[in-house]
Amino acid sequence: MRRDLPSIPAEAFRVGMRRLAAGVTIVTAMHDGARNGLTATAVTSLSADPPQVLVCVNRTATAHDLIHRGAALCVNILAQEHRDLAARFAGMDGVHGPERFDIGTWTTLVTGSPVLSDAIAAFDCVVDEAVDSATHTIFIGRVVGISAREDGRPLVYEAGRFGTFSATPERRPRTGGVRASSTRRRGSRR
Ligand SMILES: Cc1cc2nc3c(=O)[nH]c(=O)nc-3n(C[C@H](O)[C@H](O)[C@H](O)COP(=O)(O)O)c2cc1C
């Protein structure tokens, strides 16, 4: 452990991390009949076998303790049409708690955690492990239920803005000053 090296200032860290474009999710939980959720981008796959995801939740988030107590959560990957939902579950429109679910269509899969019916994909998980680190808890979720759409463009967040993803055109390799064409035989001259 290199504890001797000082960390950079938190604000410098935030400025840098804002440039990491990330897919936007809503992480939900349900326990003892209470539902809650939050918008989250600190979400990643951990392993495929077993299928596990990793979700970092601030301990001040009101859904944090519900995830802990119910030992379950669902990661709902948002599509571009879910921008208002993302703002709501980020507390941007002032609505908190179970009222957040008044918009969107919600169902369940295995654990009872709320599943957004038209999420691009939803991973219903049991929490296998929870690791506290500084202000957040890292929840390791084992996926026990899944739903996924064929269509839909993901909602993305970068530099404080919501947007979407578009593929960049593939560049064909240049050879000998002219673009390679699929018809030319290797080493042949026209
Ligand atoms: C795009 C975006 C991504 C976010 N990612 C996370 C995250 O990964 N983990 C987290 O704890 N909070 C994250 N937040 C903040 C929570 O969504 C926000 O604090 C929310 O209001 C917490 O719920 P609460 O109001 O019920 O406490 C994010 C916010 C936004 C706008």
The ligand as a Gaussian input file, in Angstrom:
#p B3LYP/6-31G(d) Opt

LIG

0 1
 C      -25.462000      11.014000     -14.098000
 C      -25.421000      10.766000     -12.594000
 C      -24.722000       9.662000     -12.128000
 C      -24.700000       9.372000     -10.753000
 N      -24.016000       8.270000     -10.327000
 C      -24.045000       7.938000      -9.007000
 C      -23.425000       6.730000      -8.545000
 O      -22.863000       5.956000      -9.334000
 N      -23.480000       6.434000      -7.217000
 C      -24.121000       7.267000      -6.310000
 O      -24.145000       6.965000      -5.113000
 N      -24.740000       8.434000      -6.725000
 C      -24.721000       8.756000      -8.035000
 N      -25.348000       9.900000      -8.469000
 C      -26.015000      10.776000      -7.474000
 C      -27.415000      10.233000      -7.074000
 O      -28.162000       9.863000      -8.210000
 C      -28.174000      11.313000      -6.307000
 O      -27.393000      11.780000      -5.242000
 C      -29.513000      10.816000      -5.799000
 O      -30.286000      11.907000      -5.554000
 C      -29.389000       9.973000      -4.562000
 O      -30.681000       9.602000      -4.141000
 P      -31.394000      10.292000      -2.846000
 O      -31.760000      11.653000      -3.288000
 O      -32.599000       9.416000      -2.632000
 O      -30.446000      10.209000      -1.719000
 C      -25.381000      10.229000      -9.827000
 C      -26.061000      11.373000     -10.304000
 C      -26.081000      11.641000     -11.685000
 C      -26.818000      12.859000     -12.202000

